[in-house]
Amino acid sequence: KCHLNTCPVGIATQDEELRKKFAGQPEHVMNYFFLMAEEIREIMAKLGYRKMEDMIGQTQHLEVNKRGLHYKSRGLDLSPLLTPASELNPTAGIRNLNTQYHGLDKAKDNVLIEKAMPSLETGTPVEFDEEINNLNRTCGTMLSYQISKRYGKEGLPDDTIKINFKGHAGQSFGFTLAKGVTMMVEGDANDYTGKGLSGGKIAVFPSQEVVNDGFVPEDNVIVGNVCLYGATSGKAFFRGKAGERFCVRNSGALAVVEGTGDHCAEYMTGGNLVVLGETGRNFGAGMSGGIAYVYDPNGKFPERCNMGLVSLEEIDSDEEKEKVYGFIQEHVQMTGSPVGQRMLDNWDFEFKNFVKVFPHDYKRVLMERAAKNKEVAA
């Protein structure tokens, strides 16, 4: 029942009434680990070990459980897998003895932190340009750590630190980007862009030179797969298509994109998503919260949407019409998108081409909240 938002014990659900059924306490987890540690100590004593690290690599204590083997694999001799490394090479270590070098001293973020120091120390706004390539992974994460360390989850005011990149951003660009940082990329970005976005702003768009040479952004992928995975807040604007699994587990961010691959908005629980082009199949599988608006002038979207937890509706109020207009307007401002601008120029007609993807339970919760607020007001 996890994917249906109807977990009877109140764990895997957004339903407040069902969540009341969860009887767990932090002390229960603590007690479990104390009991588990006690049993582990007993087993270690039987084996003759005092420390966990002394047990690592001691494969002489292991044997193959033949009862667990599939009938096709019972004839395999798996004993070589359990041969102690020291028998094969007496000088080899049987546990990790070397520290791993992550290259953090060479990370692009060290430059960003140095240039953003006025903002970090006094909150003074800064803006600067930087080159980027796909070796620069998780760009912005160390900078976000410095912000969180100083200012907590509230971060800095929007656009306090504005960075204009040019090039090809590496994986996890803007990972957990903190509030107050705006990162623009004139170029493209790899998989996981905006993963865990935490209040910052990201924009990715092609250079005018490649557009002048015939590159059509809305027909091409500009960011990779699994972008905005687990985003909690912030905004992201992409002039072009995104790969597969866009906005999976988004719980609070705004995203505007000009097309997506398969499995978009999977397990989304909050936030807003605007797709200004076509999507792939299985849109909204497991989507229990948030709202998506998909541009669908040709009526192709319904067959590409997973209808298990959502309904498809129209934009049916002036308030919502203005809200979506504002989302697209900001997308145009951040990326210079002519696709978005054409929609804005003919908004009284174009808004009717948007399909509103509305999760059933989320809709019910919003209606209940509105009813309670009405009662309080009365």
Secondary structure, 3 states (H helix, E strand, C coil): CHHHCCCCCCCCCCCHHHHCCCCCCHHHHHHHHHHHHHHHHHHHHHHCCCCHHHHCCCHHHCCCCHHHCCCCCCCCCCHHHHCCHHHHCCCCCCCCCCCCCCCHHHCHHHHHHHHCHHHHHHCCCEEEEEEECCCCCCCCHHHHHHHHHHHHHHCCCCCCEEEEEEEEECCCCCCCCECCEEEEEEEEECCCCCCCCEEEEEEEECCHHHHHCCCCHHHCEEECCCCCCCCCEEEEEECCEECCCCCCCCEEEEEEECCCCCCCCCCCEEEEEEECCCCCCCECCCCCEEEEEEECCCCCHHHHECCCCEEEECCCCHHHHHHHHHHHHHHHHHHCCHHHHHHHHCHHHHHHHEEEEEEHHHHHHHHHHHHHHHHHHC
